[in-house]
Amino acid sequence: MKNLNLYQQIILLTLTFFVLVVFMVIFHENGILTINEFEKKMIQFNVNNITLKKTNQKLRFEIEALKSDPLSIEVLAREKLNMVRPGETVYQMAPLEEFFTSPPKTR
């Protein structure tokens, strides 16, 4: 710095200060990179929130239907609990792939 005149020293100090400020703006804990990461997380949280709201609404409709509609209770009992009415015959259909992938049963 001894060989530089006053004008050059001021320019060098100004540039150094400017580089330091830019570095702080970008890499500081409240800098641009952190803000960008928080914005991405906030977008993901909003998407998850919308999905959960739709799921909650669907479950509310299902609860209301189960409270007021006997047919909904019957459908749920048939699907989830595998219940049948007296005298009904239940047929189970095996997937077609099972016939081609498993060896034939011998007696």
Secondary structure, DSSP 8 states (H G I E B T S, - for coil): -TTS-HHHHHHHHHHHHHHHHHHHHHHSTTSHHHHHHHHHHHHHHHHHHHHHHHHHHHHHHHHHHHHH-HHHHHHHHHHHS----TT--------HHHHHHS-----
